[in-house]
Amino acid sequence: MATTVNDRIDVRISKEQKELFKYASELRGFKSLTEFVVFCVKSEANKIINDNNTILKSMEDKKIFFNALLNPPVPNDKLKKAQLTYNKFAENGINIRNT
């Protein structure tokens, strides 16, 4: 796997962390600690991006979601009735979440 070195990241870690990372790198057969770190960071970055895109796939999805949070619709009659019912249970000490 040929890589082109374009940039650099400096990271301060403890001696124990370095030994742990080095040991894991050797167990997986990486040629260097740098190769291992780049592989792990890239894998985690891709996972974070994929998780983010799975929840809200497009910018339009994100806009709709955040608009709903910032400008929630007015509660309709069914929601108001549900709130009243919940309040009655709560006043009587009934935990409806575990039923």
N, C-alpha and C positions, 0 to 999 in steps of 0.2 A: 504494500500500500504506500504509494508515493504521496508525500504531502509537501506543499510549498509553505515555507515559513514566511508569513506576512506581518505578523504582529506578535506581541508578547504580553503575557499577564504575569505579574509578580504576586505571589501569595505567601503569607507568613503562616506557618503551621508549627505545632509542637513537634518535638523529636518523636514522641510516641505516635502521633498521627502519621508522620512520615514513615516510620517503621511499619505501621499497620498497612498503609497504602502500598508500600514497597512489597510487603509479604503477599498481599492480595494480588498485586501485579504479577509477581513471580508464579503464584498458583495458577493464574490464568494464561501464563505463557506470553505476556507482553514483552517486547524487546526492551522497553524502557519505562521508567516511572512516568515520564511525560506522555508517552503513548497511552498508558493506562488512564491517566487523569483526563486527557483530552477525550478519550473514548467514553468514560463515565459521565463527564460533564455534557458532552454532546447527546448521549442517550437520555439523560435526565431532562435536558432542554427540549428535546423532541417530545418526550412524554408530557411535559408541562404544556407545550404548545398544542399537542393533540388533545389533551384533556380540555383545554380552554376552547378549542374549536369544536369539540364534541358537544359541549353544553350550549354554546351559542355559535352556530356555524358561520353566519355571515354578519357583516356590519349592520345590515338591516335588522337581523334578529337581536343584536345587541342594542340597537336604538329602540326597538319596540319594548324590550325587557326593561331598560333603564327609564324609558318614558312611563311605563306602567308603575315603576317604583316611585318616580318623582311626581307623577300626576295620577294617583290611583282613581279608578272610577268611583262614583257615588254608590254606596251599598244599595242593592236592590232589596225587595221585600223578603225574599227567601234568606238572604244573608242576615237581615235584621231579625227575622224569626229565629234563625239558628243561634244568634247571639243571645237572645232572650232565653231560649231553651238552655243554653250553656250556663247562663247566669243563675237560672233556677237550680240546676244541678249543683253548681258551685256553692250556692247559699246553703244547700242541704248537706254539704260535705261529701258529695258523691264525686269520685274521680272518674270521669268518663274516658280518660286516656287509656286506662288499663282494663277497660271492659270489653 
